[in-house]
Each structure stands twice: as C-alpha cells, then as structure tokens.
Amino acid sequence: HDALDTHNDVMRLLIERYQGYEVKTQGDSFMVAFHDADSAVMWALEVQEQLVNVEWPEDILGQKSCEVVHSKTTLDKDGCPAVLFRGLRVRIGIHTGCPELEYNTRTSGVDYFGPMVNCAARIESLGAGGQVLISIETQSRLSRLDEMSVKYLGRFPLKGMVNEQEVVQVSTLRLAERDFPEIDRAKLMAQQQKPSE
C-alpha cells in the first residue's frame, strides 16, 4: 500500500460517509460534489484530521513536505505536543453553486463543469498543503460555524473570473494552529494580466 493509495482510501471513505459524489480524479486530485455546503466543509475538515492520523509509509514521513510538525502551545490527551501535520498535505477548495452537468457515456457518470467548478478549482489553487479554503458563498450557507476555526483572508482576483472572490480559511478547532503562507496578491494580479491559455 503506497502513499497515494492511502490518500485515496481516506478521501473515498469520507466521500461515502458524507454522501458525496466523486465526479472524477486526475492523478492525486479529486473533484467531489456534495448536496450542501455543510457536508462539503465537514468532509474537507475530516480529511485533514484523518490524513494526520493515518499510517503513512516511513519513507513518506522522512520527506520534508510530509514530516511531522507539532504544536508549540497545545498538548494532546497524553500530554505531548499535539500533531498539526503528518504525512501528505492536501489542499482543498470549496465553492457553492449550480454547476453545468453532462452525462459521460465513457464513464457512465455525470461530469460537472462551468464557472462554478472553475471558481472552486481557482480557490483550491490559492491554498497550501493542509489548507481548506472556501468561498464566502459557501461560508454563508454553513450552519455549523461554531464547530470550526474560521479566518477571513480577503478578496482575490482569480484567473478567468470576472469578479474578485472573497476567500475564507476553515479548519477543525484542533488544527487551527496550522500556519500557512500568505496568499500572494501581486502574483495573482500578474496572472490576471496574462492572456488566457
């Protein structure tokens, strides 16, 4: 069982638990749809928790981007520094809306596309490994905000999007100490100036 299998197993187990629909995968990337914002965000937060707790191959944990990072202030139930990162780090972007749908005869499944899907992908691309970013539209539909840490990051230009998007970072209360680089607004502005590919 390699690291990608472990990652995929966690993702798929939780997709089923939160009644999501795996639209498609590409390499280690998943496109997943949910019936509501709460299910999507709770799935994303549990993915982050489970990826810290799952058994990773030792060679993975030896890599800089997958090494164990402990809290400097919080202790776990055994009195040891709490683990903030351990193993593969997955970034997740979530947007809420009505996508365009198309039946795929090759896979016998439904594919999702259009501006709503593009927005979710662009929000995901702003993040770092281990980070969950959501649109302000998604946040406005959440009923369980008291169960998570919420941090407003600001408005950002996203490639191919007419309007800037307001982006919010969410995490479980236990992983709220995770530290991520600031989103580079100047770089995003420069990308907006380039002609579309």
C-alpha positions in Angstrom: 0.0 0.0 0.0 1.7 3.2 -1.1 1.1 6.8 -0.1 -1.3 7.6 -3.0 -3.4 4.5 -2.1 -3.5 5.6 1.5 -4.6 9.2 0.4 -7.2 7.8 -2.0 -8.6 5.4 0.7 -9.1 8.3 3.1 -10.7 10.5 0.5 -13.1 7.8 -0.7 -14.1 6.5 2.7 -15.0 10.1 3.8 -16.7 10.9 0.5 -19.0 7.9 1.2 -19.5 9.0 4.9 -20.6 12.5 3.9 -22.6 11.2 0.9 -20.5 13.0 -1.7 -20.2 12.2 -5.4 -16.7 11.6 -6.8 -17.0 13.4 -10.1 -13.5 12.5 -11.3 -9.9 12.1 -10.3 -6.8 13.2 -12.1 -3.5 12.0 -10.5 -3.9 12.7 -6.8 -6.6 15.4 -7.4 -10.3 14.7 -6.7 -13.3 16.6 -7.9 -16.2 15.9 -5.4 -19.7 17.2 -5.3 -22.0 17.4 -2.2 -25.7 18.1 -1.6 -24.9 21.0 0.7 -22.1 23.3 2.0 -22.1 21.7 5.5 -21.4 18.2 4.1 -18.7 19.6 1.8 -16.9 21.5 4.5 -17.2 18.8 7.2 -15.8 16.3 4.7 -12.9 18.6 4.0 -12.1 19.1 7.7 -12.3 15.4 8.5 -10.0 14.7 5.5 -7.4 17.0 7.2 -7.8 15.2 10.5 -7.7 11.7 9.1 -4.6 12.4 7.0 -2.8 13.4 10.2 -3.8 10.1 11.9 -3.5 7.5 9.1 -0.5 5.2 8.9 2.0 6.6 6.3 5.0 4.7 5.0 8.1 5.7 6.8 9.8 6.9 3.6 6.9 9.4 3.2 7.3 10.7 6.7 11.0 11.3 6.1 10.3 13.8 3.3 10.4 17.5 4.3 6.9 18.2 2.9 5.4 15.3 4.8 7.3 15.4 8.1 5.6 15.6 11.5 5.0 19.1 12.8 4.0 19.6 16.4 2.1 22.4 18.1 4.2 24.8 20.1 1.4 25.5 22.5 -1.2 22.7 22.6 -0.9 19.3 24.2 -2.7 16.1 23.2 -4.6 13.9 25.6 -1.3 12.2 26.6 0.4 15.5 27.5 2.6 15.5 24.4 2.7 18.4 21.8 -0.3 18.0 19.5 0.4 16.9 15.9 -0.5 19.6 13.3 0.9 17.9 10.2 1.9 14.3 9.5 2.1 12.7 6.0 0.7 14.0 2.7 -0.7 17.5 2.8 -3.8 18.1 0.8 -5.2 21.5 -0.2 -8.9 21.7 -0.7 -11.0 24.5 -2.3 -14.8 24.7 -2.0 -17.3 26.9 -3.8 -21.1 26.6 -3.7 -23.5 27.0 -6.6 -25.1 25.2 -9.5 -22.7 23.6 -12.0 -23.4 22.6 -15.5 -23.9 18.9 -15.9 -23.1 16.5 -18.7 -23.5 12.7 -18.8 -20.3 11.0 -19.7 -21.0 7.9 -21.8 -17.5 6.6 -21.3 -17.6 6.5 -17.5 -21.4 6.3 -17.2 -21.2 9.2 -14.7 -22.0 12.8 -14.6 -19.3 15.4 -15.2 -19.5 18.9 -13.7 -18.2 22.0 -15.4 -18.7 25.7 -15.9 -17.9 28.9 -13.9 -18.9 27.4 -10.5 -16.5 24.5 -10.9 -13.8 26.8 -12.2 -14.2 29.0 -9.2 -13.8 26.1 -6.8 -10.6 25.0 -8.7 -9.1 28.5 -8.6 -9.9 28.8 -4.8 -8.1 25.4 -4.3 -5.1 26.7 -6.2 -4.7 29.6 -3.7 -4.1 27.2 -0.9 -1.1 25.3 0.6 -1.0 21.7 1.5 -3.1 21.0 4.6 -5.3 24.1 4.0 -9.0 24.3 3.4 -10.2 27.4 1.6 -13.9 28.2 0.9 -15.7 31.0 -0.9 -17.8 33.5 1.0 -20.9 32.0 -0.7 -20.0 28.6 0.9 -19.5 30.2 4.3 -22.8 32.0 4.1 -24.5 28.6 3.8 -22.8 26.9 6.8 -24.9 26.1 9.8 -22.0 24.6 11.9 -19.6 27.5 12.1 -19.2 27.1 15.9 -17.6 23.7 15.2 -14.6 25.1 13.3 -12.0 27.8 13.2 -12.9 30.5 10.5 -10.4 33.1 9.2 -11.4 35.6 6.5 -8.4 36.0 4.1 -9.8 38.7 1.8 -10.8 39.3 -1.8 -8.6 37.9 -4.5 -8.5 38.0 -8.3 -8.9 34.5 -9.8 -7.8 33.7 -13.3 -10.7 33.5 -15.7 -13.1 35.0 -13.2 -14.7 38.4 -13.8 -15.1 39.4 -10.2 -12.7 39.0 -7.3 -13.7 36.3 -4.9 -13.8 36.6 -1.1 -11.9 33.6 0.4 -12.2 32.2 3.9 -9.9 29.6 5.6 -11.5 27.0 7.8 -10.1 24.2 9.9 -11.0 22.0 12.8 -10.5 23.6 16.2 -7.7 21.1 16.9 -5.8 22.1 13.7 -6.4 25.8 14.0 -2.7 26.4 14.8 -1.6 25.3 11.4 0.4 28.1 9.8 0.2 28.8 6.1 1.9 31.3 3.8 0.0 34.5 2.9 -1.7 34.4 -0.5 0.5 36.5 -2.9 -2.0 39.1 -4.3 0.6 40.6 -6.6 1.3 37.3 -8.2 -2.5 36.8 -8.8 -2.8 40.3 -10.3 0.1 39.5 -12.7 -1.7 36.2 -13.7 -4.9 38.1 -14.4 -2.9 40.3 -16.9 -1.6 37.4 -18.9 -3.7 36.3 -21.9 -5.8 33.1 -21.3 -4.3 29.9 -22.4 
